[in-house]
Amino acid sequence: MADGPGRTGFGDVLLRPEAVPDLDSRAVDLSTTFLGLRFPFPLLINALTGGTGEAARINARLAQVAKATGLPMAVGSQRIALRDPKLTYTFTVVRRVNPRGVIFANLGAGSTPDEALRAVEMVEAQGLQLHLNAAQELSMAEGERAFYWSEAVAAVASHLPVPVIAKEVGCGLSGASAQRLLALGVKALDVGGKGGTNFVRIEEKRRRGRGSPFLDWGLPTAWSLLDVVGTCPGAEVCASGGLRSGLDMAKALALGARICGVAGPLLTAVLTGGVKAGIRLVERWKRELRMSLVLAGARDLAELRHKPLIFTGETWNFIVQRRLTAYRKRARG
């Protein structure tokens, strides 16, 4: 997989070109539904930060981007604000900036139903992300060492008045993990695959470590998406982890994702160029996704999910090894 610094696996996935698309690009429909909510573009501004003055300013900028583009947004882990209410403002700023927008709260998978409800109420959220970050915790000197999460996830999912999204954070969900999480009551899955932000690497640098054998731990985003959708074909899935263009998004959506999650590139945009730079980046991704659909001969995302695909390299080997029959059929398209 030689498709970039993060090795997401999308370099091994090709949309079959349609030389005679018989489409007007202006009529291509990029809208999607996720958790019963409709969005004009299949992108979620994913969980990032909170807890400091700088984080509040970043969240305010991202909320402005979300408001201007009609995109949903997730806040970073609210644990710090639950412990210190004086930091609540670093999260509630997103609701003040975007009072009618879709916002997802965020906590760790070991949270209690009371903590989850407080996080949801803090930002008046329409959903809650529960992040699954065992590798990151084990890489932290002060991190958690016990991960009995199943009971906690089930309790939160059954008590909350809003849907729960189970979110990996850089190591990718397997199909088997996805099945377990859905059985526990979560309503959607964010694969959070390898190829984007590497939290094990971040913790290694913070500790000035000499290099961990777990820097490459996990499933690349494309593999995780293939395994989750192939194992749980009816699940609502968000693809995140190293998506860098509208073409990457098109590939993820063609593999079965309902929406794509991006964090790092938007953070960089708003830090270096402000809100306008963030909006320009979203608009660029829209143009690239629209172009991808036209060149694949798809009028909308539903058609894209049924278009033939070409798989190469290690990703094809993964499909064969995992016996993902639906994707093998599409490759024969």
Secondary structure, DSSP 8 states (H G I E B T S, - for coil): --SSTT--SGGGEEE---S-----GGG-B--EEETTEEESSSEEE-----SSHHHHHHHHHHHHHHHHHT--EE----HHHHH-GGGTHHHHHHHHH-TTS-EEEEEETT--HHHHHHHHHHHT-SEEEEEE-HHHHHHSTTS------HHHHHHHHHH-SS-EEEEE-SS---HHHHHHHHHTT-SEEE---BTS--HHHHHHHHTT-S--TTTT-S-BHHHHHHHHHHHSTT-EEEEESS--SHHHHHHHHHTT-SEEEE-HHHHHHHHHHHHHHHHHHHHHHHHHHHHHHHHHT-SBHHHHTTS-EEE-HHHHHHHHHTT-HHHHHHHH-
